[in-house]
């Protein structure tokens, strides 16, 4: 089973968000053979959506940031399981 963990914390390995995913990874590894991949959004230097809505009106390939997000989309499609982990500051 191929697992992709998309992590949205800027603290990378030092934060509680990543540590929480690591606990989940250890649990999954005890139960089955898994390939675990971590994708840190902080490393991708993604542009923020500008609300052009061209992706909605004309299709996702018309998004001005299509080339930036294409590798992430490919990683998601190749995975059997996707974990989205984001910090909560409250």
TORVEX-119080 format. One record per atom (N, C-alpha, C, O): residue in three letters; x, y, z. Coordinates in steps of 0.05 Angstrom, whole numbers, plus 5000, padded with zeros to 4 digits. Layout:
BEGIN
ALAXYZ/...
//
This chain:
BEGIN
UNK501749775000/UNK500050005000/UNK501850255000/UNK503750265015/UNK501250434983/UNK502750684981/UNK501250904994/UNK498950964988/UNK502551035014/UNK501251245030/UNK502751505025/UNK505251515026/UNK501351715019/UNK502451985015/UNK501352165038/UNK498952185042/UNK503252285052/UNK502452475073/UNK503152755064/UNK505552825061/UNK501152915060/UNK501553195052/UNK501353365077/UNK499253375090/UNK503553495084/UNK503753635109/UNK504053935104/UNK505754025089/UNK502254085117/UNK502154375113/UNK503454535135/UNK502854775137/UNK505154425151/UNK506354585172/UNK509054695163/UNK510554555150/UNK509754945170/UNK512255055163/UNK514554955180/UNK516955005174/UNK513954815202/UNK516054725220/UNK517254455212/UNK519054345225/UNK516154335191/UNK517054085180/UNK517153865201/UNK515153815215/UNK519553735205/UNK519753505223/UNK519653585252/UNK519253405269/UNK519853835259/UNK519953915287/UNK517253955300/UNK517053955324/UNK515153975284/UNK512554045294/UNK510853805303/UNK511453575296/UNK508753865318/UNK506853665327/UNK505353535304/UNK504553305305/UNK504853685283/UNK503353585260/UNK504853345247/UNK503753135242/UNK507453385242/UNK509053175231/UNK509352945250/UNK509152705242/UNK509753005275/UNK509952785295/UNK507352615297/UNK507552375300/UNK505152745294/UNK502552595294/UNK502452405270/UNK501452185273/UNK503352495247/UNK503252325223/UNK505252095227/UNK504751875218/UNK507552155239/UNK509451945244/UNK508351715262/UNK508951485258/UNK506751795282/UNK505451595299/UNK503551425282/UNK503451175285/UNK502051555264/UNK500251405247/UNK501851225228/UNK501050995223/UNK504051325218/UNK505751155201/UNK506750905215/UNK506650685204/UNK507650935240/UNK508650705255/UNK506350505259/UNK506850265257/UNK504050595265/UNK501750415268/UNK501050265243/UNK500550025243/UNK501150405220/UNK500550275194/UNK502750075187/UNK502149865177/UNK505150135193/UNK507349955187/UNK507249695203/UNK508049485194/UNK506149705228/UNK505849475244/UNK503749285233/UNK503849045237/UNK501749395219/UNK499449245208/UNK499849145180/UNK498748935173/UNK501449285164/UNK501749195136/UNK504249315124/UNK505549485136/UNK504949215101/UNK507249315086/UNK506449575072/UNK504749565054/UNK507649805079/UNK506850055067/UNK509350205057/UNK511550175068/UNK508950355036/UNK510950545027/UNK509850815036/UNK507650895028/UNK511350965051/UNK510451215063/UNK512051445051/UNK514551435052/UNK510751645040/UNK512051875028/UNK510952125042/UNK508552155045/UNK512852305049/UNK512052555061/UNK512452775040/UNK514552795027/UNK510452945037/UNK510553175019/UNK509953425036/UNK507753465045/UNK512053585039/UNK511753835055/UNK511054065036/UNK512654125018/UNK508754185039/UNK507954405022/UNK509854635024/UNK510154795005/UNK511154665047/UNK513054885052/UNK515354865031/UNK516455075023/UNK516054625023/UNK518254595004/UNK517554654975/UNK519254684958/UNK514954674970/UNK513954704942/UNK513854994933/UNK513655044909/UNK513955184952/UNK513855464944/UNK511555524926/UNK511855644904/UNK509155444935/UNK506755474918/UNK505655764919/UNK505755894940/UNK504755844897/UNK503356104895/UNK500556074906/UNK499455864906/UNK499456294916/UNK496756284927/UNK494756334904/UNK495256484886/UNK492456214907/UNK490356244888/UNK489556544887/UNK489256664908/UNK489156644863/UNK488456934860/UNK485456964854/UNK484457184850/UNK483956744853/UNK481156754848/UNK480356824820/UNK478156934815/UNK482056754801/UNK481356814773/UNK479056644763/UNK477556724745/UNK478556414775/UNK476456224768/UNK476756104740/UNK474855984730/UNK479056144728/UNK479456034701/UNK479355724702/UNK478655594683/UNK480155614725/UNK480055314728/UNK477255224729/UNK476555004718/UNK475455374740/UNK472655304742/UNK471255344715/UNK469755174706/UNK471855564702/UNK470555634677/UNK471555474653/UNK470055404635/UNK474255424652/UNK475455314628/UNK476955044633/UNK478054934614/UNK477054944657/UNK478454704663/UNK481054744679/UNK482254964677/UNK481854544693/UNK484154574711/UNK486754634697/UNK488554764709/UNK487054554672/UNK489454624657/UNK489754924651/UNK491955014644/UNK487555064654/UNK487655354650/UNK488455514675/UNK488755754674/UNK488755374697/UNK489655504722/UNK492455614717/UNK494155484706/UNK492955864726/UNK495555984722/UNK497755824737/UNK500155854731/UNK496955664757/UNK498955524773/UNK498955224767/UNK499955064783/UNK497855144744/UNK497554864737/UNK500254724739/UNK500454494749/UNK502354844728/UNK504954714728/UNK506054674756/UNK507554484761/UNK505454854774/UNK506354834802/UNK505054594816/UNK506254454832/UNK502454554811/UNK500954354826/UNK500854084812/UNK500053884824/UNK501654074787/UNK501553814772/UNK503153594786/UNK502153364787/UNK505653634797/UNK507053414810/UNK505653324835/UNK505753084842/UNK504253504849/UNK502753434874/UNK500353264866/UNK499753054879/UNK499053344845/UNK496653194835/UNK497552914827/UNK496152714832/UNK499852894813/UNK500852634804/UNK501452454828/UNK500852214828/UNK502652564849/UNK503252414873/UNK500752314887/UNK500652084897/UNK498652484887/UNK496152404899/UNK494852174883/UNK493951974895/UNK494852194857/UNK493651984840/UNK495151724842/UNK493951514838/UNK497751734847/UNK499351484849/UNK499151344876/UNK499851114879/UNK498051494896/UNK497851384923/UNK495251224927/UNK493251284914/UNK495351024944/UNK492950874952/UNK491451024974/UNK488951014975/UNK492951154991/UNK491851305014/UNK493251575015/UNK495651595011/UNK491651785020/UNK492752055023/UNK491952165050/UNK489652155058/UNK493952265065/UNK493452385091/UNK494052685088/UNK496252755079/UNK492152845095/UNK492553135096/UNK492953215125/UNK491153175141/UNK495153335131/UNK495753415158/UNK496453715159/UNK498253805145/UNK494953855175/UNK495254145177/UNK495254225206/UNK493754115222/UNK496954415213/UNK497054495241/UNK494554655249/UNK493254785232/UNK493854635274/UNK491554795285/UNK492754975306/UNK493854875326/UNK492455235303/UNK493455425322/UNK491155555336/UNK489855735325/UNK490555465360/UNK488355595375/UNK488855565405/UNK487255655420/
//
